Amino acid sequence: MAKGKDIRITIILECTTCVRKSVNKASKGISRYMTQKNRRNMPNRLELRKFCRYCGKHTIHGEITK
């Protein structure tokens, strides 16, 4: 009865501010979150405002591929 494609997929959200800083080696690390999204409802890349422990503030976290 199950369909071939999984509708809910696991994604990784990465801080966009830390990624820019890591080029200059000013950051200690990159903040990442794991979450799930519904492929039918959100076909585009997901961007959420989450807390980054390396920046110390809420920043935009964007979806990256595995």
All heavy atoms as a GROMACS GRO file, in nm:
protein
  535
    1MET      N    1   0.079  -0.121   0.000
    1MET     CA    2   0.000   0.000   0.000
    1MET      C    3   0.084   0.128   0.000
    1MET      O    4   0.036   0.232  -0.036
    1MET     CB    5  -0.091   0.003   0.122
    1MET     CG    6  -0.187  -0.110   0.133
    1MET     SD    7  -0.316  -0.087   0.014
    1MET     CE    8  -0.408  -0.234   0.040
    2ALA      N    9   0.209   0.117   0.044
    2ALA     CA   10   0.293   0.236   0.050
    2ALA      C   11   0.337   0.277  -0.090
    2ALA      O   12   0.357   0.193  -0.178
    2ALA     CB   13   0.416   0.209   0.135
    3LYS      N   14   0.351   0.407  -0.110
    3LYS     CA   15   0.393   0.458  -0.240
    3LYS      C   16   0.544   0.451  -0.252
    3LYS      O   17   0.617   0.443  -0.154
    3LYS     CB   18   0.346   0.602  -0.256
    3LYS     CG   19   0.195   0.612  -0.259
    3LYS     CD   20   0.151   0.752  -0.285
    3LYS     CE   21  -0.001   0.757  -0.291
    3LYS     NZ   22  -0.049   0.890  -0.317
    4GLY      N   23   0.594   0.456  -0.373
    4GLY     CA   24   0.737   0.445  -0.399
    4GLY      C   25   0.815   0.565  -0.348
    4GLY      O   26   0.924   0.551  -0.294
    5LYS      N   27   0.762   0.686  -0.363
    5LYS     CA   28   0.832   0.806  -0.318
    5LYS      C   29   0.790   0.841  -0.176
    5LYS      O   30   0.674   0.831  -0.140
    5LYS     CB   31   0.796   0.925  -0.407
    5LYS     CG   32   0.859   0.924  -0.542
    5LYS     CD   33   0.828   1.055  -0.611
    5LYS     CE   34   0.899   1.069  -0.741
    5LYS     NZ   35   0.866   1.195  -0.806
    6ASP      N   36   0.887   0.882  -0.097
    6ASP     CA   37   0.855   0.933   0.036
    6ASP      C   38   0.813   1.078   0.022
    6ASP      O   39   0.882   1.158  -0.042
    6ASP     CB   40   0.976   0.924   0.128
    6ASP     CG   41   1.010   0.780   0.162
    6ASP    OD1   42   0.918   0.697   0.162
    6ASP    OD2   43   1.128   0.753   0.188
    7ILE      N   44   0.704   1.114   0.084
    7ILE     CA   45   0.656   1.252   0.075
    7ILE      C   46   0.735   1.340   0.171
    7ILE      O   47   0.777   1.449   0.135
    7ILE     CB   48   0.504   1.258   0.105
    7ILE    CG1   49   0.427   1.184  -0.004
    7ILE    CG2   50   0.459   1.402   0.114
    7ILE    CD1   51   0.281   1.170   0.024
    8ARG      N   52   0.760   1.291   0.293
    8ARG     CA   53   0.838   1.368   0.390
    8ARG      C   54   0.985   1.329   0.378
    8ARG      O   55   1.019   1.212   0.384
    8ARG     CB   56   0.787   1.344   0.531
    8ARG     CG   57   0.645   1.392   0.549
    8ARG     CD   58   0.608   1.411   0.693
    8ARG     NE   59   0.679   1.516   0.758
    8ARG     CZ   60   0.652   1.646   0.750
    8ARG    NH1   61   0.556   1.687   0.672
    8ARG    NH2   62   0.720   1.734   0.817
    9ILE      N   63   1.071   1.430   0.364
    9ILE     CA   64   1.214   1.404   0.352
    9ILE      C   65   1.288   1.480   0.461
    9ILE      O   66   1.242   1.584   0.510
    9ILE     CB   67   1.268   1.445   0.213
    9ILE    CG1   68   1.237   1.592   0.183
    9ILE    CG2   69   1.212   1.356   0.105
    9ILE    CD1   70   1.304   1.644   0.059
   10THR      N   71   1.402   1.429   0.500
   10THR     CA   72   1.487   1.493   0.601
   10THR      C   73   1.579   1.591   0.530
   10THR      O   74   1.642   1.557   0.430
   10THR     CB   75   1.570   1.389   0.676
   10THR    OG1   76   1.480   1.294   0.735
   10THR    CG2   77   1.652   1.455   0.785
   11ILE      N   78   1.586   1.714   0.583
   11ILE     CA   79   1.672   1.818   0.524
   11ILE      C   80   1.763   1.875   0.632
   11ILE      O   81   1.739   1.859   0.751
   11ILE     CB   82   1.589   1.931   0.460
   11ILE    CG1   83   1.498   1.998   0.562
   11ILE    CG2   84   1.509   1.879   0.343
   11ILE    CD1   85   1.435   2.126   0.514
   12ILE      N   86   1.867   1.944   0.589
   12ILE     CA   87   1.960   2.011   0.679
   12ILE      C   88   1.952   2.160   0.654
   12ILE      O   89   1.960   2.205   0.539
   12ILE     CB   90   2.104   1.961   0.656
   12ILE    CG1   91   2.111   1.811   0.683
   12ILE    CG2   92   2.201   2.036   0.746
   12ILE    CD1   93   2.242   1.749   0.644
   13LEU      N   94   1.935   2.238   0.760
   13LEU     CA   95   1.934   2.384   0.752
   13LEU      C   96   2.068   2.435   0.803
   13LEU      O   97   2.114   2.394   0.910
   13LEU     CB   98   1.821   2.442   0.836
   13LEU     CG   99   1.679   2.399   0.798
   13LEU    CD1  100   1.580   2.454   0.899
   13LEU    CD2  101   1.645   2.447   0.660
   14GLU      N  102   2.130   2.526   0.728
   14GLU     CA  103   2.263   2.577   0.762
   14GLU      C  104   2.257   2.730   0.770
   14GLU      O  105   2.193   2.795   0.688
   14GLU     CB  106   2.361   2.534   0.654
   14GLU     CG  107   2.503   2.571   0.681
   14GLU     CD  108   2.596   2.514   0.576
   14GLU    OE1  109   2.591   2.564   0.462
   14GLU    OE2  110   2.669   2.420   0.608
   15CYS      N  111   2.327   2.786   0.867
   15CYS     CA  112   2.330   2.931   0.887
   15CYS      C  113   2.396   2.998   0.767
   15CYS      O  114   2.508   2.963   0.730
   15CYS     CB  115   2.405   2.966   1.015
   15CYS     SG  116   2.414   3.143   1.047
   16THR      N  117   2.329   3.095   0.707
   16THR     CA  118   2.384   3.163   0.591
   16THR      C  119   2.490   3.265   0.631
   16THR      O  120   2.581   3.292   0.553
   16THR     CB  121   2.273   3.233   0.512
   16THR    OG1  122   2.202   3.321   0.598
   16THR    CG2  123   2.177   3.132   0.453
   17THR      N  124   2.483   3.319   0.751
   17THR     CA  125   2.582   3.417   0.797
   17THR      C  126   2.715   3.349   0.828
   17THR      O  127   2.821   3.400   0.791
   17THR     CB  128   2.531   3.490   0.923
   17THR    OG1  129   2.400   3.539   0.898
   17THR    CG2  130   2.621   3.605   0.960
   18CYS      N  131   2.712   3.235   0.894
   18CYS     CA  132   2.835   3.162   0.928
   18CYS      C  133   2.907   3.111   0.803
   18CYS      O  134   3.029   3.104   0.802
   18CYS     CB  135   2.804   3.044   1.019
   18CYS     SG  136   2.758   3.092   1.185
   19VAL      N  137   2.830   3.076   0.701
   19VAL     CA  138   2.892   3.027   0.578
   19VAL      C  139   2.975   3.137   0.514
   19VAL      O  140   3.085   3.114   0.466
   19VAL     CB  141   2.784   2.975   0.480
   19VAL    CG1  142   2.844   2.942   0.345
   19VAL    CG2  143   2.715   2.854   0.538
   20ARG      N  144   2.925   3.258   0.516
   20ARG     CA  145   2.999   3.372   0.460
   20ARG      C  146   3.123   3.402   0.543
   20ARG      O  147   3.227   3.435   0.491
   20ARG     CB  148   2.910   3.495   0.454
   20ARG     CG  149   2.804   3.483   0.348
   20ARG     CD  150   2.729   3.612   0.331
   20ARG     NE  151   2.593   3.579   0.298
   20ARG     CZ  152   2.486   3.622   0.361
   20ARG    NH1  153   2.498   3.707   0.460
   20ARG    NH2  154   2.366   3.585   0.325
   21LYS      N  155   3.112   3.390   0.676
   21LYS     CA  156   3.225   3.418   0.764
   21LYS      C  157   3.333   3.310   0.754
   21LYS      O  158   3.449   3.338   0.773
   21LYS     CB  159   3.179   3.426   0.910
   21LYS     CG  160   3.110   3.552   0.946
   21LYS     CD  161   3.078   3.549   1.094
   21LYS     CE  162   2.992   3.663   1.137
   21LYS     NZ  163   2.957   3.651   1.279
   22SER      N  164   3.292   3.186   0.728
   22SER     CA  165   3.388   3.077   0.726
   22SER      C  166   3.489   3.090   0.612
   22SER      O  167   3.597   3.033   0.619
   22SER     CB  168   3.318   2.942   0.718
   22SER     OG  169   3.253   2.929   0.594
   23VAL      N  170   3.455   3.167   0.511
   23VAL     CA  171   3.551   3.192   0.403
   23VAL      C  172   3.668   3.273   0.456
   23VAL      O  173   3.784   3.250   0.421
   23VAL     CB  174   3.481   3.266   0.286
   23VAL    CG1  175   3.581   3.307   0.181
   23VAL    CG2  176   3.371   3.179   0.228
   24ASN      N  177   3.639   3.366   0.548
   24ASN     CA  178   3.743   3.450   0.608
   24ASN      C  179   3.805   3.387   0.732
   24ASN      O  180   3.891   3.446   0.794
   24ASN     CB  181   3.685   3.587   0.644
   24ASN     CG  182   3.631   3.659   0.524
   24ASN    OD1  183   3.679   3.640   0.412
   24ASN    ND2  184   3.532   3.744   0.544
   25LYS      N  185   3.758   3.268   0.772
   25LYS     CA  186   3.806   3.195   0.890
   25LYS      C  187   3.783   3.272   1.020
   25LYS      O  188   3.852   3.252   1.116
   25LYS     CB  189   3.956   3.161   0.878
   25LYS     CG  190   3.993   3.088   0.752
   25LYS     CD  191   3.933   2.949   0.751
   25LYS     CE  192   3.981   2.876   0.626
   25LYS     NZ  193   3.903   2.764   0.593
   26ALA      N  194   3.682   3.358   1.023
   26ALA     CA  195   3.651   3.433   1.144
   26ALA      C  196   3.555   3.358   1.236
   26ALA      O  197   3.546   3.387   1.353
   26ALA     CB  198   3.590   3.568   1.108
   27SER      N  199   3.485   3.259   1.183
   27SER     CA  200   3.386   3.186   1.259
   27SER      C  201   3.447   3.059   1.321
   27SER      O  202   3.538   2.999   1.265
   27SER     CB  203   3.269   3.147   1.169
   27SER     OG  204   3.175   3.073   1.241
   28LYS      N  205   3.394   3.017   1.435
   28LYS     CA  206   3.440   2.895   1.502
   28LYS      C  207   3.375   2.771   1.441
   28LYS      O  208   3.428   2.662   1.452
   28LYS     CB  209   3.406   2.901   1.650
   28LYS     CG  210   3.474   3.014   1.722
   28LYS     CD  211   3.425   3.021   1.863
   28LYS     CE  212   3.479   3.146   1.931
   28LYS     NZ  213   3.408   3.176   2.053
   29GLY      N  214   3.259   2.787   1.380
   29GLY     CA  215   3.187   2.673   1.323
   29GLY      C  216   3.068   2.720   1.245
   29GLY      O  217   3.045   2.840   1.228
   30ILE      N  218   2.989   2.624   1.198
   30ILE     CA  219   2.868   2.655   1.122
   30ILE      C  220   2.751   2.588   1.191
   30ILE      O  221   2.754   2.468   1.217
   30ILE     CB  222   2.880   2.604   0.977
   30ILE    CG1  223   2.995   2.676   0.907
   30ILE    CG2  224   2.751   2.627   0.901
   30ILE    CD1  225   3.027   2.621   0.770
   31SER      N  226   2.647   2.665   1.219
   31SER     CA  227   2.528   2.615   1.286
   31SER      C  228   2.442   2.536   1.187
   31SER      O  229   2.415   2.584   1.076
   31SER     CB  230   2.448   2.732   1.342
   31SER     OG  231   2.326   2.688   1.394
   32ARG      N  232   2.402   2.415   1.225
   32ARG     CA  233   2.318   2.332   1.140
   32ARG      C  234   2.205   2.271   1.220
   32ARG      O  235   2.222   2.234   1.336
   32ARG     CB  236   2.400   2.220   1.076
   32ARG     CG  237   2.497   2.271   0.974
   32ARG     CD  238   2.554   2.159   0.893
   32ARG     NE  239   2.636   2.214   0.786
   32ARG     CZ  240   2.755   2.169   0.754
   32ARG    NH1  241   2.807   2.068   0.819
   32ARG    NH2  242   2.821   2.224   0.655
   33TYR      N  243   2.088   2.263   1.158
   33TYR     CA  244   1.970   2.199   1.216
   33TYR      C  245   1.919   2.093   1.120
   33TYR      O  246   1.927   2.112   0.999
   33TYR     CB  247   1.857   2.301   1.237
   33TYR     CG  248   1.876   2.396   1.352
   33TYR    CD1  249   1.935   2.520   1.333
   33TYR    CD2  250   1.834   2.362   1.480
   33TYR    CE1  251   1.953   2.608   1.439
   33TYR    CE2  252   1.850   2.450   1.586
   33TYR     CZ  253   1.909   2.573   1.564
   33TYR     OH  254   1.925   2.659   1.669
   34MET      N  255   1.867   1.984   1.173
   34MET     CA  256   1.802   1.882   1.091
   34MET      C  257   1.652   1.889   1.116
   34MET      O  258   1.608   1.901   1.230
   34MET     CB  259   1.854   1.742   1.124
   34MET     CG  260   1.993   1.719   1.075
   34MET     SD  261   2.046   1.550   1.096
   34MET     CE  262   1.943   1.468   0.976
   35THR      N  263   1.574   1.882   1.009
   35THR     CA  264   1.430   1.886   1.018
   35THR      C  265   1.371   1.809   0.901
   35THR      O  266   1.444   1.757   0.817
   35THR     CB  267   1.378   2.031   1.023
   35THR    OG1  268   1.239   2.032   1.049
   35THR    CG2  269   1.406   2.105   0.894
   36GLN      N  270   1.239   1.805   0.894
   36GLN     CA  271   1.171   1.738   0.783
   36GLN      C  272   1.080   1.837   0.713
   36GLN      O  273   1.034   1.934   0.774
   36GLN     CB  274   1.086   1.622   0.833
   36GLN     CG  275   1.166   1.507   0.886
   36GLN     CD  276   1.077   1.393   0.928
   36GLN    OE1  277   0.957   1.408   0.946
   36GLN    NE2  278   1.137   1.277   0.944
   37LYS      N  279   1.056   1.810   0.584
   37LYS     CA  280   0.961   1.892   0.511
   37LYS      C  281   0.879   1.802   0.421
   37LYS      O  282   0.922   1.693   0.383
   37LYS     CB  283   1.030   2.001   0.431
   37LYS     CG  284   1.095   1.958   0.303
   37LYS     CD  285   1.141   2.078   0.223
   37LYS     CE  286   1.188   2.037   0.085
   37LYS     NZ  287   1.225   2.151   0.004
   38ASN      N  288   0.761   1.850   0.386
   38ASN     CA  289   0.672   1.780   0.296
   38ASN      C  290   0.707   1.820   0.154
   38ASN      O  291   0.704   1.938   0.120
   38ASN     CB  292   0.527   1.814   0.328
   38ASN     CG  293   0.430   1.729   0.254
   38ASN    OD1  294   0.450   1.694   0.138
   38ASN    ND2  295   0.319   1.697   0.319
   39ARG      N  296   0.743   1.724   0.073
   39ARG     CA  297   0.788   1.752  -0.064
   39ARG      C  298   0.677   1.811  -0.150
   39ARG      O  299   0.702   1.891  -0.239
   39ARG     CB  300   0.838   1.623  -0.126
   39ARG     CG  301   0.918   1.644  -0.250
   39ARG     CD  302   0.965   1.515  -0.306
   39ARG     NE  303   1.051   1.446  -0.212
   39ARG     CZ  304   1.126   1.342  -0.240
   39ARG    NH1  305   1.126   1.294  -0.362
   39ARG    NH2  306   1.201   1.284  -0.151
   40ARG      N  307   0.553   1.772  -0.126
   40ARG     CA  308   0.440   1.824  -0.206
   40ARG      C  309   0.406   1.968  -0.172
   40ARG      O  310   0.377   2.049  -0.259
   40ARG     CB  311   0.317   1.737  -0.186
   40ARG     CG  312   0.327   1.604  -0.252
   40ARG     CD  313   0.196   1.532  -0.243
   40ARG     NE  314   0.210   1.395  -0.288
   40ARG     CZ  315   0.124   1.300  -0.258
   40ARG    NH1  316   0.020   1.326  -0.182
   40ARG    NH2  317   0.144   1.178  -0.302
   41ASN      N  318   0.405   2.000  -0.042
   41ASN     CA  319   0.366   2.135   0.000
   41ASN      C  320   0.477   2.237  -0.019
   41ASN      O  321   0.450   2.355  -0.041
   41ASN     CB  322   0.325   2.135   0.147
   41ASN     CG  323   0.200   2.055   0.170
   41ASN    OD1  324   0.126   2.025   0.077
   41ASN    ND2  325   0.177   2.017   0.294
   42MET      N  326   0.604   2.196  -0.005
   42MET     CA  327   0.718   2.287  -0.013
   42MET      C  328   0.819   2.236  -0.116
   42MET      O  329   0.923   2.182  -0.079
   42MET     CB  330   0.787   2.298   0.124
   42MET     CG  331   0.699   2.357   0.231
   42MET     SD  332   0.669   2.528   0.202
   42MET     CE  333   0.800   2.598   0.296
   43PRO      N  334   0.792   2.250  -0.244
   43PRO     CA  335   0.887   2.200  -0.344
   43PRO      C  336   1.013   2.286  -0.353
   43PRO      O  337   1.117   2.239  -0.397
   43PRO     CB  338   0.808   2.204  -0.475
   43PRO     CG  339   0.705   2.308  -0.454
   43PRO     CD  340   0.673   2.304  -0.306
   44ASN      N  341   1.006   2.412  -0.310
   44ASN     CA  342   1.121   2.502  -0.315
   44ASN      C  343   1.212   2.480  -0.195
   44ASN      O  344   1.177   2.411  -0.100
   44ASN     CB  345   1.074   2.648  -0.316
   44ASN     CG  346   0.981   2.676  -0.431
   44ASN    OD1  347   0.971   2.598  -0.524
   44ASN    ND2  348   0.910   2.786  -0.423
   45ARG      N  349   1.328   2.544  -0.198
   45ARG     CA  350   1.420   2.537  -0.085
   45ARG      C  351   1.361   2.613   0.034
   45ARG      O  352   1.306   2.721   0.020
   45ARG     CB  353   1.555   2.596  -0.120
   45ARG     CG  354   1.630   2.510  -0.219
   45ARG     CD  355   1.773   2.557  -0.227
   45ARG     NE  356   1.850   2.470  -0.312
   45ARG     CZ  357   1.920   2.367  -0.268
   45ARG    NH1  358   1.923   2.338  -0.141
   45ARG    NH2  359   1.989   2.293  -0.352
   46LEU      N  360   1.378   2.555   0.152
   46LEU     CA  361   1.322   2.610   0.275
   46LEU      C  362   1.422   2.703   0.342
   46LEU      O  363   1.542   2.675   0.345
   46LEU     CB  364   1.288   2.494   0.369
   46LEU     CG  365   1.214   2.525   0.497
   46LEU    CD1  366   1.075   2.580   0.465
   46LEU    CD2  367   1.200   2.399   0.580
   47GLU      N  368   1.373   2.816   0.393
   47GLU     CA  369   1.455   2.909   0.471
   47GLU      C  370   1.378   2.946   0.597
   47GLU      O  371   1.265   2.992   0.589
   47GLU     CB  372   1.487   3.036   0.391
   47GLU     CG  373   1.589   3.015   0.283
   47GLU     CD  374   1.634   3.146   0.222
   47GLU    OE1  375   1.566   3.248   0.240
   47GLU    OE2  376   1.738   3.145   0.154
   48LEU      N  377   1.440   2.924   0.712
   48LEU     CA  378   1.378   2.956   0.840
   48LEU      C  379   1.470   3.043   0.923
   48LEU      O  380   1.592   3.038   0.908
   48LEU     CB  381   1.348   2.828   0.919
   48LEU     CG  382   1.245   2.733   0.860
   48LEU    CD1  383   1.238   2.606   0.944
   48LEU    CD2  384   1.109   2.798   0.854
   49ARG      N  385   1.411   3.119   1.013
   49ARG     CA  386   1.488   3.202   1.104
   49ARG      C  387   1.510   3.123   1.233
   49ARG      O  388   1.416   3.095   1.307
   49ARG     CB  389   1.410   3.330   1.131
   49ARG     CG  390   1.488   3.439   1.192
   49ARG     CD  391   1.404   3.566   1.190
   49ARG     NE  392   1.446   3.656   1.292
   49ARG     CZ  393   1.540   3.747   1.275
   49ARG    NH1  394   1.597   3.760   1.158
   49ARG    NH2  395   1.576   3.826   1.374
   50LYS      N  396   1.636   3.081   1.257
   50LYS     CA  397   1.670   2.999   1.372
   50LYS      C  398   1.784   3.064   1.450
   50LYS      O  399   1.852   3.153   1.399
   50LYS     CB  400   1.716   2.860   1.326
   50LYS     CG  401   1.620   2.785   1.237
   50LYS     CD  402   1.505   2.730   1.312
   50LYS     CE  403   1.537   2.594   1.365
   50LYS     NZ  404   1.429   2.535   1.440
   51PHE      N  405   1.807   3.017   1.574
   51PHE     CA  406   1.915   3.071   1.656
   51PHE      C  407   2.046   3.005   1.619
   51PHE      O  408   2.058   2.883   1.611
   51PHE     CB  409   1.888   3.048   1.805
   51PHE     CG  410   1.993   3.108   1.893
   51PHE    CD1  411   1.994   3.244   1.919
   51PHE    CD2  412   2.091   3.030   1.949
   51PHE    CE1  413   2.091   3.300   1.999
   51PHE    CE2  414   2.189   3.084   2.030
   51PHE     CZ  415   2.189   3.220   2.054
   52CYS      N  416   2.148   3.086   1.596
   52CYS     CA  417   2.282   3.037   1.565
   52CYS      C  418   2.368   3.059   1.689
   52CYS      O  419   2.387   3.172   1.733
   52CYS     CB  420   2.341   3.112   1.445
   52CYS     SG  421   2.510   3.064   1.409
   53ARG      N  422   2.421   2.950   1.744
   53ARG     CA  423   2.501   2.963   1.866
   53ARG      C  424   2.638   3.024   1.839
   53ARG      O  425   2.702   3.074   1.930
   53ARG     CB  426   2.514   2.829   1.935
   53ARG     CG  427   2.585   2.725   1.854
   53ARG     CD  428   2.587   2.595   1.927
   53ARG     NE  429   2.653   2.494   1.846
   53ARG     CZ  430   2.693   2.378   1.890
   53ARG    NH1  431   2.672   2.347   2.016
   53ARG    NH2  432   2.752   2.293   1.811
   54TYR      N  433   2.686   3.018   1.716
   54TYR     CA  434   2.816   3.077   1.683
   54TYR      C  435   2.805   3.228   1.660
   54TYR      O  436   2.894   3.303   1.698
   54TYR     CB  437   2.876   3.009   1.560
   54TYR     CG  438   2.899   2.862   1.583
   54TYR    CD1  439   2.817   2.766   1.524
   54TYR    CD2  440   3.000   2.818   1.668
   54TYR    CE1  441   2.838   2.632   1.546
   54TYR    CE2  442   3.021   2.684   1.692
   54TYR     CZ  443   2.939   2.591   1.630
   54TYR     OH  444   2.959   2.458   1.654
   55CYS      N  445   2.696   3.272   1.599
   55CYS     CA  446   2.673   3.416   1.580
   55CYS      C  447   2.616   3.479   1.707
   55CYS      O  448   2.632   3.599   1.729
   55CYS     CB  449   2.577   3.440   1.464
   55CYS     SG  450   2.635   3.384   1.305
   56GLY      N  451   2.543   3.401   1.786
   56GLY     CA  452   2.482   3.451   1.908
   56GLY      C  453   2.353   3.526   1.886
   56GLY      O  454   2.310   3.602   1.970
   57LYS      N  455   2.287   3.504   1.770
   57LYS     CA  456   2.161   3.572   1.741
   57LYS      C  457   2.079   3.489   1.642
   57LYS      O  458   2.127   3.388   1.590
   57LYS     CB  459   2.187   3.710   1.684
   57LYS     CG  460   2.273   3.711   1.560
   57LYS     CD  461   2.308   3.852   1.518
   57LYS     CE  462   2.405   3.848   1.401
   57LYS     NZ  463   2.445   3.981   1.360
   58HIS      N  464   1.957   3.531   1.618
   58HIS     CA  465   1.870   3.463   1.522
   58HIS      C  466   1.910   3.506   1.381
   58HIS      O  467   1.920   3.625   1.352
   58HIS     CB  468   1.724   3.498   1.547
   58HIS     CG  469   1.667   3.426   1.665
   58HIS    ND1  470   1.682   3.473   1.794
   58HIS    CD2  471   1.598   3.311   1.674
   58HIS    CE1  472   1.623   3.390   1.877
   58HIS    NE2  473   1.572   3.290   1.807
   59THR      N  474   1.934   3.408   1.294
   59THR     CA  475   1.974   3.436   1.157
   59THR      C  476   1.893   3.346   1.063
   59THR      O  477   1.824   3.254   1.107
   59THR     CB  478   2.124   3.408   1.134
   59THR    OG1  479   2.151   3.272   1.169
   59THR    CG2  480   2.210   3.500   1.217
   60ILE      N  481   1.904   3.372   0.934
   60ILE     CA  482   1.838   3.290   0.834
   60ILE      C  483   1.918   3.162   0.813
   60ILE      O  484   2.038   3.166   0.791
   60ILE     CB  485   1.826   3.367   0.700
   60ILE    CG1  486   1.747   3.496   0.717
   60ILE    CG2  487   1.764   3.280   0.592
   60ILE    CD1  488   1.602   3.475   0.750
   61HIS      N  489   1.849   3.050   0.822
   61HIS     CA  490   1.909   2.919   0.795
   61HIS      C  491   1.845   2.865   0.668
   61HIS      O  492   1.723   2.852   0.661
   61HIS     CB  493   1.885   2.822   0.911
   61HIS     CG  494   1.973   2.847   1.029
   61HIS    ND1  495   1.968   2.962   1.104
   61HIS    CD2  496   2.070   2.771   1.083
   61HIS    CE1  497   2.058   2.955   1.199
   61HIS    NE2  498   2.122   2.839   1.189
   62GLY      N  499   1.925   2.832   0.570
   62GLY     CA  500   1.876   2.782   0.442
   62GLY      C  501   1.900   2.634   0.425
   62GLY      O  502   1.991   2.577   0.486
   63GLU      N  503   1.821   2.574   0.340
   63GLU     CA  504   1.830   2.430   0.314
   63GLU      C  505   1.953   2.400   0.228
   63GLU      O  506   1.982   2.471   0.132
   63GLU     CB  507   1.705   2.385   0.240
   63GLU     CG  508   1.702   2.241   0.205
   63GLU     CD  509   1.574   2.202   0.130
   63GLU    OE1  510   1.476   2.275   0.136
   63GLU    OE2  511   1.578   2.097   0.066
   64ILE      N  512   2.026   2.295   0.265
   64ILE     CA  513   2.140   2.249   0.184
   64ILE      C  514   2.114   2.106   0.143
   64ILE      O  515   2.033   2.035   0.202
   64ILE     CB  516   2.274   2.259   0.260
   64ILE    CG1  517   2.273   2.172   0.386
   64ILE    CG2  518   2.306   2.402   0.294
   64ILE    CD1  519   2.409   2.160   0.449
   65THR      N  520   2.183   2.061   0.039
   65THR     CA  521   2.168   1.923  -0.006
   65THR      C  522   2.265   1.834   0.067
   65THR      O  523   2.370   1.880   0.114
   65THR     CB  524   2.193   1.913  -0.157
   65THR    OG1  525   2.324   1.962  -0.185
   65THR    CG2  526   2.091   1.992  -0.234
   66LYS      N  527   2.235   1.708   0.076
   66LYS     CA  528   2.319   1.612   0.148
   66LYS      C  529   2.437   1.573   0.067
   66LYS      O  530   2.447   1.566  -0.046
   66LYS     CB  531   2.240   1.490   0.186
   66LYS     CG  532   2.138   1.518   0.292
   66LYS     CD  533   2.069   1.392   0.331
   66LYS     CE  534   1.966   1.419   0.437
   66LYS     NZ  535   1.894   1.303   0.478
   0.00000   0.00000   0.00000
